[in-house]
């Protein structure tokens, strides 16, 4: 592929799966480059009373943006897990509007969807700000509207979650309290997606759901897509998402080398 890759992936830990998929491709099939913004955290600061990117981040983006660049953002994305992965000492449940009617957990306290949405939006404030700034900077550089990627669904295998959870979840009581119900975790993930869809409508971005192949029949992450921890996808997941980005961006998808053997842990 001549010239710089036409797709710029801007993100944090969920972007590692996409970077892993790119690494398994032949060099000429690498349609994207990954800008890991974690070294710039906190991503958003303030100048003259207005939010702005952290020092160095705007410059790093400017060096990579241009009219031919399609930006795909996966900033944050783990807030649904932060809110719902660990079982609550006071179990709660809610009805997700527009979803098929399901019985609430009889042991849980019912909470209005609007209250949970407000709480989740508060948790997502930083990534909402950063995604908004990214959309503005991309537009100033003449890029097409950015793509905002849906986070991987929750992992349904509780044993995998308990065995692979990182120190953040362990320090917050995962071992003592266990994993929250699958149905609740899926609904919180879906609620996060709705918040980001609405954000896209406000900032002129496009929301890109995860491809159907990486979702199992239970609506959670397909076991073949599990990463090495409790919340992320693997290189096969990343390859499927890359192909969805390429299709949306009008790029010819690359052919990964032996991905089925190498991309899954």
C-alpha positions in Angstrom: 0.0 0.0 0.0 1.6 3.3 -1.1 1.7 6.3 1.1 0.4 6.5 4.7 -2.5 4.2 5.8 -5.9 5.8 5.1 -7.4 5.0 8.5 -6.2 6.4 11.8 -7.3 4.4 14.9 -7.3 6.7 17.9 -7.9 5.0 21.2 -6.8 3.3 24.3 -6.9 -0.4 25.5 -9.7 -1.5 23.2 -7.5 -0.4 20.3 -4.8 -2.9 21.2 -6.9 -5.7 19.7 -7.1 -3.8 16.4 -3.3 -3.1 16.5 -2.8 -6.8 17.1 -4.8 -7.7 14.1 -2.9 -5.2 12.0 0.4 -6.8 13.1 -0.8 -10.1 11.8 -1.4 -8.7 8.3 1.2 -8.5 5.6 2.7 -5.0 5.5 0.9 -4.1 2.2 -2.5 -5.0 3.7 -2.2 -2.7 6.8 -4.8 -0.1 6.0 -4.6 1.6 9.4 -2.3 3.0 12.0 -3.0 3.1 15.7 -2.4 6.2 17.8 -2.5 5.0 21.5 -3.5 8.0 23.5 -3.0 6.5 26.9 0.4 8.2 27.4 -1.4 11.5 27.1 -3.8 10.9 30.0 -5.6 12.9 31.3 -6.6 13.5 27.7 -8.6 16.7 28.2 -7.5 19.8 30.0 -8.7 23.4 29.9 -7.4 26.6 28.2 -9.1 30.0 28.4 -12.1 28.3 30.1 -12.6 25.8 27.3 -11.8 22.1 27.1 -8.7 21.2 25.1 -6.5 18.2 24.5 -3.6 17.5 26.8 -0.2 18.9 25.8 1.2 17.0 22.9 -2.0 15.1 21.9 -3.3 17.8 19.5 0.1 18.0 17.9 0.3 14.2 17.6 -3.1 14.1 15.9 -2.2 17.1 13.6 0.8 15.2 12.3 -1.4 12.3 11.2 -4.6 14.0 10.0 -5.5 15.1 6.5 -8.3 15.2 4.0 -7.7 11.6 3.0 -7.7 10.3 6.6 -10.6 8.4 8.0 -10.5 8.5 11.8 -11.9 5.7 14.0 -12.2 6.4 17.7 -12.2 3.9 20.5 -11.5 6.2 23.4 -12.3 4.7 26.8 -15.1 2.2 26.3 -14.7 0.3 29.6 -17.1 2.4 31.7 -19.9 -0.2 31.3 -17.6 -2.7 32.9 -16.6 -0.3 35.6 -20.2 0.2 36.5 -21.5 -3.4 36.2 -18.8 -6.0 36.2 -18.6 -6.5 39.9 -21.8 -7.7 41.7 -23.3 -4.9 43.7 -23.7 -5.4 47.5 -27.3 -4.1 46.9 -28.4 -5.8 43.7 -30.2 -3.6 41.2 -31.8 -4.1 37.8 -33.7 -2.0 35.2 -35.7 -2.3 32.0 -34.0 -1.1 28.9 -36.5 0.8 26.7 -37.0 -0.6 23.2 -35.6 -4.0 24.2 -37.7 -7.2 24.3 -39.5 -7.3 27.6 -37.7 -9.5 30.1 -38.4 -10.2 33.8 -36.4 -8.2 36.3 -34.3 -10.0 38.8 -36.7 -10.5 41.7 -33.8 -10.2 44.2 -32.8 -6.8 42.8 -34.0 -3.3 43.4 -35.6 -1.8 40.3 -34.0 1.5 39.2 -35.3 3.8 36.4 -33.3 3.6 33.2 -32.9 7.4 33.3 -31.1 7.3 36.6 -28.6 4.7 35.4 -28.1 6.6 32.2 -27.3 9.8 34.1 -24.8 7.9 36.3 -23.2 6.2 33.3 -22.9 9.5 31.4 -21.1 11.0 34.4 -18.6 8.2 34.3 -18.1 8.7 30.6 -17.7 12.5 30.8 -14.0 12.4 30.0 -14.3 10.1 26.9 -17.3 12.1 25.7 -15.2 15.3 25.9 -12.2 13.7 24.2 -14.3 12.2 21.4 -16.0 15.6 20.8 -12.6 17.3 20.6 -11.3 14.6 18.2 -14.3 15.1 15.9 -13.6 18.9 15.8 -9.9 18.5 15.1 -10.6 16.0 12.4 -13.1 18.3 10.8 -10.7 21.2 10.8 -8.1 19.0 9.1 -10.7 18.2 6.3 -11.2 14.6 7.3 -14.5 12.8 6.7 -16.8 12.5 9.8 -15.1 10.3 12.4 -16.3 6.8 13.2 -17.0 6.0 16.9 -16.5 2.3 17.6 -18.7 0.4 19.9 -16.9 -1.3 22.8 -16.7 -5.1 23.0 -19.7 -6.6 24.7 -19.2 -8.0 28.2 -17.7 -11.5 28.6 -20.3 -14.1 29.6 -17.9 -16.7 31.1 -17.8 -15.8 34.8 -14.9 -18.2 35.4 -12.8 -16.4 32.8 -13.7 -13.1 34.2 -12.7 -14.1 37.8 -9.5 -15.7 36.6 -8.4 -12.9 34.2 -9.6 -9.7 35.9 -7.0 -7.0 36.3 -5.9 -5.4 39.6 -8.5 -2.6 39.3 -11.4 -5.0 39.5 -9.7 -7.1 42.1 -9.0 -4.1 44.3 -12.6 -3.2 44.1 -13.9 -6.5 45.5 -14.5 -8.7 42.6 -13.1 -11.8 44.4 -15.3 -11.2 47.4 -18.5 -10.1 45.6 -18.3 -12.1 42.4 -19.5 -11.1 38.9 -22.7 -9.3 38.3 -25.5 -11.1 36.3 -25.0 -11.4 32.6 -28.3 -9.8 31.7 -27.6 -6.7 33.7 -24.1 -6.3 32.3 -25.4 -6.6 28.7 -28.0 -3.9 29.4 -25.5 -1.5 30.8 -23.3 -2.1 27.7 -26.2 -1.4 25.5 -27.0 1.7 27.4 -23.4 2.9 26.9 -23.9 2.4 23.2 -27.0 4.5 23.2 -25.1 7.3 24.9 -22.4 7.2 22.3 -24.9 7.0 19.4 -26.6 10.1 20.7 -23.2 11.8 21.1 -22.5 11.0 17.4 -25.7 12.7 16.4 -24.6 15.9 18.3 -21.1 16.0 16.9 -21.6 14.8 13.3 -19.9 11.5 13.8 -20.9 8.0 12.8 -21.4 5.2 15.3 -20.1 1.8 14.2 -21.5 -1.2 16.1 -19.4 -4.3 16.7 -19.8 -6.8 13.8 -22.4 -9.5 14.4 -19.8 -12.3 14.2 -18.1 -11.3 17.4 -21.4 -11.4 19.4 -22.6 -14.7 20.7 -26.3 -15.8 20.8 -26.6 -14.5 24.3 -25.8 -11.0 23.2 -22.4 -11.1 24.9 -18.9 -11.3 23.4 -18.4 -14.5 21.4 -16.0 -16.8 23.3 -13.7 -16.9 20.2 -13.3 -13.2 20.6 -12.1 -13.2 24.3 -8.9 -11.4 25.0 -6.4 -12.3 27.7 -8.2 -10.4 30.4 -11.8 -9.9 31.6 -12.9 -7.0 29.4 -11.1 -6.9 26.1 -11.3 -8.6 22.7 -8.4 -10.5 20.9 -6.8 -10.1 17.5 -9.7 -12.0 15.8 -12.1 -9.5 17.3 -9.8 -6.7 16.1 -9.7 -8.1 12.6 -13.5 -8.2 12.4 -13.8 -4.6 13.6 -11.0 -3.5 11.1 -13.0 -5.0 8.2 -16.1 -3.2 9.3 -14.1 0.1 9.5 -12.6 -0.6 6.0 -16.0 -1.3 4.6 -17.4 1.9 6.0 -14.3 3.9 4.8 -14.4 2.3 1.3 -11.0 0.6 1.7 -10.0 -2.7 0.3 -9.7 -5.2 3.3 -6.4 -6.8 3.8 -5.8 -10.5 4.2 -4.4 -11.5 7.5 -1.9 -14.4 7.7 -3.0 -17.4 9.6 -5.2 -15.3 11.9 -7.4 -18.2 13.1 -4.3 -19.8 14.5 -2.4 -16.7 15.7 -5.1 -14.3 16.6 -6.9 -16.2 19.3 -5.5 -16.9 22.7 
